[in-house]
């Protein structure tokens, strides 16, 4: 690509850029972040007890990986996130589409949904422990509660965005009104549904730390709390980094799934 065309692609909104340039920019931002981190720690500007050096975090991660501790706690967190997210999504997709398609359902559910989705999730941790206990079910329930009501609103908005001409055309071709949601609206909103699932999966990873901070015996949130008590900042950073890596992995999975289930929208 010539220099003028490259500059044009860079400066034009929504224009594609060369793949090598995209990869380079992605690596560059990480190099900048790690460079700033290294400069702050190796020069002693910030003491290691507050911000560990990059090699200290890597050494800790390698040590915990060798003895299996890292994988044990990572898989525990992954189990909580996946179970809670799947349960929430299975319930939220049909209810959200119905809520966005039928005014009667919207009028019935929206006041309660809009109230609950603003409640602080952390305040429900003691209640869930009281109601459910301190085992896996409590942590999964917290993920479901944290994502379900947010998903409802987003799925309902996706359903309301379907063009009315598309629905009317379906009626003209003989589609029953009772079949509209799952035969017309669901396929039409499928790209948006995949995007919503990708975004809300990020929220699930955020709340897994909250779920594991209290009354847990495993998970990355649990070892973060345990490390805080012993001033092991390198372990905290390692746990944060591992959550980010697993979150990035699940984000990539949803991007690939979107290309597979809704190729027309890519």
Order of alpha helices (4+ residues) and beta strands (2+ residues): alpha-alpha-alpha-alpha-alpha-alpha-alpha-alpha-alpha-alpha-alpha
